[in-house]
């Protein structure tokens, strides 16, 4: 059985969040929590929240599911909307500052045959 969770408009660029997502993709949820707790990046908190939400959604659908058996089937970090701001520069010019955001999609499963 699969369950998913989507965290939208997370205020971190996808370029910074994807390497952290690569660390836990395909792992068991308990192992993913250990990896994220020992990784010192800002992207670990929203990823951990999204994984926890997907895990809770699976437990709501299947009450007999154990945390030790839940595996991350899919973990995607897509680009969200970009806020465009302007910053003053020398000689009366201005440059654009792009404040990027991410959409994090997590699908977890407790079936061993599907998790590859």
C-alpha positions, 0 to 999 in steps of 0.5 A, a space after each residue: 500500500 502506498 501513501 503520499 505527502 506533498 509539501 508545497 512552497 518550501 522556502 529553500 531552493 531545489 538545488 540545495 534540497 536535492 542532494 539531501 533528498 538523494 541521501 534518503 531516497 529508497 531507504 527505510 523511514 527509520 534509517 532516513 530519520 537517522 540520516 537526516 538527524 546527522 546531516 547538517 543542512 537546512 533542507 533536512 527539516 522540511 524533508 523530515 516533515 514531509 516523510 513523517 507526514 507520508 508515514 502518518 498517512 500510510 498508518 492512517 490507511 493501514 493501521 497494522 503498518 510498522 515503521 520498520 517496514 515502511 520504505 521511501 518509494 519516491 522522493 522528488 524535489 521540484 521547483 516551486 514559484 520564484 519570488 523576484 525582488 530587486 536590489 540596488 547596485 552601483 551607478 543607479 542600476 538594479 539587479 534581480 534577486 530570485 528567491 526560489 522555492 520547492 515542492 517536495 513530494 514523498 511516496 512511501 510504501 510498506 510492500 517489499 515488492 514495490 519498493 525498488 
